[in-house]
Amino acid sequence: MKNKAEKKVPGGKLIRVTVETDVTMSKIVNVMFTGDFYMHPEEEIHTLENSLKGTKIDENEFKRIITNFFENEIIQILGASPEDFLEILVTALSG
């Protein structure tokens, strides 16, 4: 199953997510974040996406993965927060 969601961060940027799940296994098969937020280094968004693949659909697990990702001192993000990424992912999966 494929779901999409988007969020305009108040005073910030737009975040979109497309997430594909295996409903029989309750796992994420693929996830892609897009939008007009700024992340440096840019290619690190793929690291976040890859770390979510294969994850059991569980909000606490998503929070752990996203929080750990953004705690990396190399990652800089402008116009959004880790909480915004968690919220948009949960929104897509609940729709």
QUIPE-V118883 format. One record per pair of residues at least 12 apart in sequence whose ideal C-beta (glycine too) atoms are under 10 Angstrom apart, sorted by sequence separation. I is the first residue (numbers start at 1). J is the second residue. If there is no record, write none. Layout:
BEGIN
I&J ; I&J
END
This chain:
BEGIN
4&16 ; 5&17 ; 6&18 ; 18&30 ; 19&31 ; 20&32 ; 33&45 ; 70&82 ; 4&17 ; 5&18 ; 18&31 ; 19&32 ; 32&45 ; 33&46 ; 52&65 ; 69&82 ; 70&83 ; 3&17 ; 4&18 ; 5&19 ; 17&31 ; 18&32 ; 19&33 ; 32&46 ; 51&65 ; 52&66 ; 68&82 ; 3&18 ; 4&19 ; 17&32 ; 18&33 ; 33&48 ; 51&66 ; 66&81 ; 67&82 ; 70&85 ; 2&18 ; 3&19 ; 16&32 ; 17&33 ; 18&34 ; 33&49 ; 66&82 ; 67&83 ; 69&85 ; 70&86 ; 2&19 ; 3&20 ; 16&33 ; 17&34 ; 31&48 ; 32&49 ; 48&65 ; 51&68 ; 52&69 ; 66&83 ; 1&19 ; 2&20 ; 3&21 ; 15&33 ; 16&34 ; 17&35 ; 31&49 ; 48&66 ; 51&69 ; 66&84 ; 67&85 ; 1&20 ; 2&21 ; 15&34 ; 16&35 ; 30&49 ; 31&50 ; 33&52 ; 63&82 ; 66&85 ; 67&86 ; 1&21 ; 14&34 ; 15&35 ; 16&36 ; 30&50 ; 31&51 ; 48&68 ; 49&69 ; 63&83 ; 65&85 ; 66&86 ; 1&22 ; 14&35 ; 15&36 ; 16&37 ; 28&49 ; 31&52 ; 48&69 ; 65&86 ; 66&87 ; 1&23 ; 13&35 ; 14&36 ; 15&37 ; 30&52 ; 31&53 ; 47&69 ; 48&70 ; 63&85 ; 12&35 ; 13&36 ; 14&37 ; 30&53 ; 62&85 ; 63&86 ; 66&89 ; 12&36 ; 13&37 ; 28&52 ; 29&53 ; 30&54 ; 31&55 ; 45&69 ; 48&72 ; 62&86 ; 65&89 ; 12&37 ; 13&38 ; 27&52 ; 28&53 ; 29&54 ; 44&69 ; 47&72 ; 9&35 ; 12&38 ; 27&53 ; 28&54 ; 44&70 ; 63&89 ; 2&29 ; 8&35 ; 9&36 ; 27&54 ; 28&55 ; 48&75 ; 59&86 ; 62&89 ; 63&90 ; 1&29 ; 2&30 ; 4&32 ; 6&34 ; 7&35 ; 8&36 ; 9&37 ; 27&55 ; 28&56 ; 44&72 ; 47&75 ; 62&90 ; 6&35 ; 25&54 ; 26&55 ; 27&56 ; 28&57 ; 19&49 ; 26&56 ; 27&57 ; 44&74 ; 45&75 ; 59&89 ; 25&56 ; 26&57 ; 27&58 ; 31&62 ; 39&70 ; 44&75 ; 59&90 ; 62&93 ; 17&49 ; 22&54 ; 25&57 ; 26&58 ; 44&76 ; 45&77 ; 57&89 ; 19&52 ; 20&53 ; 28&61 ; 41&74 ; 44&77 ; 52&85 ; 57&90 ; 19&53 ; 21&55 ; 23&57 ; 28&62 ; 40&74 ; 41&75 ; 48&82 ; 59&93 ; 17&52 ; 22&57 ; 40&75 ; 41&76 ; 58&93 ; 59&94 ; 21&57 ; 39&75 ; 40&76 ; 57&93 ; 39&76 ; 40&77 ; 48&85 ; 52&89 ; 57&94 ; 19&57 ; 38&76 ; 39&77 ; 40&78 ; 38&77 ; 39&78 ; 37&77 ; 38&78 ; 39&79 ; 45&85 ; 37&78 ; 38&79 ; 39&80 ; 37&79 ; 38&80 ; 36&79 ; 37&80 ; 35&79 ; 36&80 ; 37&81 ; 35&80 ; 33&80 ; 37&84 ; 37&85 ; 35&84 ; 33&85 ; 35&88 ; 33&88 ; 33&89 ; 31&89 ; 28&89 ; 31&92 ; 31&93 ; 13&77 ; 15&79 ; 12&77 ; 13&78 ; 14&79 ; 15&80 ; 28&93 ; 12&78 ; 13&79 ; 14&80 ; 15&81 ; 12&79 ; 13&80 ; 11&79 ; 12&80 ; 17&85 ; 12&81 ; 15&84 ; 19&88 ; 9&79 ; 15&85 ; 17&87 ; 19&89 ; 9&80 ; 13&84 ; 17&88 ; 21&92 ; 9&81 ; 12&84 ; 15&87 ; 16&88 ; 17&89 ; 19&91 ; 21&93 ; 7&80 ; 15&88 ; 17&90 ; 19&92 ; 9&83 ; 10&84 ; 14&88 ; 15&89 ; 17&91 ; 18&92 ; 19&93 ; 9&84 ; 17&92 ; 8&84 ; 16&92 ; 17&93 ; 19&95 ; 7&84 ; 7&85 ; 9&87 ; 9&88 ; 7&87 ; 7&88 ; 5&87 ; 6&88 ; 5&88 ; 4&88 ; 5&89 ; 7&91 ; 5&90 ; 6&91 ; 7&92 ; 3&89 ; 5&91 ; 6&92 ; 4&91 ; 5&92 ; 3&91 ; 4&92 ; 5&93 ; 3&92 ; 5&94 ; 2&92 ; 3&93 ; 5&95 ; 3&94 ; 4&95 ; 1&93 ; 3&95
END
